[in-house]
Amino acid sequence: GVQLGIKGDFTIYTSPDQLAAAKAAILSVGLSTSNWPPRSVLGAISNAKNELLDAEAYAARATDFYSKNLAKLYAGYQKRLRAANAVDFDDLLVLTAKMVRESQAVREECRRRWQYLLIDEYQDTNHAQFVIASTLAGEGPEGGDGPNVCVVGDPDQAIYSWRGADITN
């Protein structure tokens, strides 16, 4: 099976929980929350997750002072979430993408359940959402007979680029 690092009775962290975990991660490595505001750190972590970069992959790409420190904070934040058997909202996408990509059984079950898939507001999808949709549709290296897919989007209404939405999807 796919290793997700959580148990079935996981908790979804709300914004205050996320801020507390980020603050704890910042302080645990000796950084200041005035130089590393928890909201800014969470925004950067969210961007990484939406690109499907886990803490290890983010660290591998880190080349400067900021990104190297952020990689440490990302790892510390994730460690705190998993120790509490918790996920944040971005993890819901990341873990779903991981399951549909890595588990043939999950893909087959989704494809069995849903013969038709309608995705509205497609102009506002990020990379993680694109991977989920395209994998369920049968695109990618595993192929397969996915559901009939219809996406609806209007490039003139694309308003979430700041949150990782990619109009080229």
C-alpha positions as CSV (number, residue, x, y, z in Angstrom):
1,G,0.0,0.0,0.0
2,V,0.8,3.7,-0.2
3,Q,2.5,5.0,3.0
4,L,0.9,8.3,4.0
5,G,2.3,8.7,7.5
6,I,-1.1,9.2,9.1
7,K,-3.8,6.9,10.6
8,G,-7.4,6.8,9.5
9,D,-8.6,8.9,12.5
10,F,-6.4,11.9,11.5
11,T,-7.3,15.5,12.4
12,I,-7.4,18.4,10.0
13,Y,-5.6,21.4,11.5
14,T,-7.4,24.7,11.3
15,S,-5.6,27.9,10.8
16,P,-4.8,28.5,14.5
17,D,-3.4,24.9,14.8
18,Q,-1.3,25.5,11.7
19,L,0.0,28.8,13.0
20,A,0.9,27.2,16.4
21,A,2.8,24.3,14.6
22,A,4.6,26.8,12.3
23,K,5.6,28.9,15.3
24,A,6.9,25.9,17.2
25,A,8.9,24.8,14.2
26,I,10.4,28.3,13.8
27,L,11.3,28.6,17.5
28,S,12.7,25.0,17.6
29,V,15.5,25.8,15.1
30,G,16.4,29.1,16.9
31,L,14.8,31.5,14.4
32,S,12.7,34.5,15.3
33,T,9.0,34.8,14.5
34,S,9.5,38.4,13.7
35,N,12.1,37.5,10.9
36,W,10.1,34.4,10.0
37,P,6.4,35.3,10.4
38,P,4.4,32.0,10.8
39,R,1.8,33.1,8.2
40,S,4.6,33.8,5.6
41,V,6.2,30.4,6.4
42,L,2.8,28.7,6.0
43,G,2.3,30.4,2.7
44,A,5.6,29.2,1.4
45,I,5.0,25.7,2.6
46,S,1.5,25.8,1.0
47,N,3.1,26.8,-2.3
48,A,5.5,23.9,-2.1
49,K,2.8,21.4,-1.3
50,N,0.6,22.7,-4.2
51,E,3.6,21.9,-6.4
52,L,3.7,18.4,-4.8
53,L,7.1,19.1,-3.2
54,D,7.4,17.4,0.1
55,A,9.9,18.7,2.7
56,E,12.7,16.5,1.4
57,A,12.2,17.5,-2.3
58,Y,12.0,21.2,-1.2
59,A,15.3,20.8,0.7
60,A,16.9,19.2,-2.3
61,R,16.1,22.3,-4.4
62,A,17.1,24.8,-1.7
63,T,20.1,26.9,-2.7
64,D,20.0,30.1,-0.7
65,F,19.7,31.2,2.9
66,Y,16.0,31.7,2.8
67,S,15.1,28.4,1.0
68,K,17.5,26.4,3.2
69,N,15.9,27.7,6.3
70,L,12.4,27.3,4.9
71,A,13.3,23.7,4.2
72,K,14.1,23.2,7.8
73,L,10.9,24.9,8.9
74,Y,8.8,22.8,6.4
75,A,10.3,19.6,7.8
76,G,9.7,20.7,11.4
77,Y,6.2,21.7,10.6
78,Q,5.4,18.4,8.9
79,K,7.0,16.5,11.8
80,R,4.6,18.3,14.2
81,L,1.6,17.6,12.1
82,R,2.4,13.9,11.8
83,A,3.2,13.5,15.5
84,A,-0.3,14.8,16.2
85,N,-1.7,12.5,13.4
86,A,-2.9,15.7,11.7
87,V,-2.9,17.1,8.2
88,D,-3.5,20.6,6.9
89,F,-5.8,21.5,4.0
90,D,-2.9,21.3,1.5
91,D,-2.0,17.8,2.7
92,L,-5.5,16.7,1.7
93,L,-4.5,17.4,-1.9
94,V,-1.0,16.1,-1.6
95,L,-2.0,12.8,0.0
96,T,-4.9,12.3,-2.5
97,A,-2.4,12.9,-5.4
98,K,0.0,10.4,-3.8
99,M,-2.7,7.8,-3.4
100,V,-4.1,8.1,-7.0
101,R,-0.6,8.1,-8.5
102,E,0.9,5.3,-6.5
103,S,-2.0,2.9,-5.8
104,Q,-3.5,1.0,-8.7
105,A,-6.2,-0.2,-6.3
106,V,-7.2,3.4,-5.4
107,R,-7.2,4.5,-9.1
108,E,-9.4,1.5,-10.1
109,E,-11.8,2.1,-7.2
110,C,-12.2,5.8,-8.2
111,R,-12.7,4.9,-11.8
112,R,-15.2,2.2,-10.9
113,R,-17.2,4.7,-8.7
114,W,-17.2,7.6,-11.1
115,Q,-18.0,7.1,-14.7
116,Y,-18.3,10.9,-15.3
117,L,-16.2,13.6,-13.7
118,L,-17.1,17.3,-14.0
119,I,-14.5,19.8,-12.7
120,D,-15.8,23.4,-12.5
121,E,-13.6,26.5,-12.1
122,Y,-10.8,24.6,-13.8
123,Q,-8.9,27.9,-14.5
124,D,-8.2,27.9,-10.7
125,T,-6.6,24.5,-10.4
126,N,-3.1,24.2,-9.1
127,H,-0.5,21.5,-9.9
128,A,-1.7,19.0,-7.3
129,Q,-5.3,19.3,-8.5
130,F,-4.2,18.9,-12.1
131,V,-2.3,15.7,-11.2
132,I,-5.3,14.3,-9.4
133,A,-7.6,15.1,-12.3
134,S,-5.3,13.8,-15.0
135,T,-4.4,10.6,-13.1
136,L,-8.1,9.8,-12.6
137,A,-8.8,10.5,-16.2
138,G,-6.2,7.9,-17.2
139,E,-3.4,10.2,-18.3
140,G,0.2,9.5,-17.3
141,P,2.5,6.5,-17.2
142,E,-0.1,4.1,-15.8
143,G,-2.7,4.8,-18.4
144,G,-6.0,3.1,-18.0
145,D,-9.6,3.7,-18.8
146,G,-10.6,6.7,-16.7
147,P,-14.0,8.3,-16.4
148,N,-15.4,10.7,-19.0
149,V,-14.0,14.1,-18.0
150,C,-15.5,17.5,-18.6
151,V,-13.7,20.6,-17.3
152,V,-15.3,24.1,-17.2
153,G,-13.2,27.2,-16.9
154,D,-12.9,30.7,-18.0
155,P,-9.4,32.2,-18.3
156,D,-10.9,35.7,-17.8
157,Q,-12.0,34.6,-14.3
158,A,-8.6,33.2,-13.2
159,I,-8.2,34.8,-9.8
160,Y,-6.0,32.4,-7.8
161,S,-2.6,32.6,-9.4
162,W,-1.3,33.9,-6.0
163,R,-2.4,30.5,-4.6
164,G,-0.7,28.4,-7.2
165,A,-3.5,28.2,-9.8
166,D,-2.0,27.6,-13.2
167,I,-4.1,28.8,-16.2
168,T,-2.0,26.5,-18.5
169,N,-3.8,23.5,-16.9
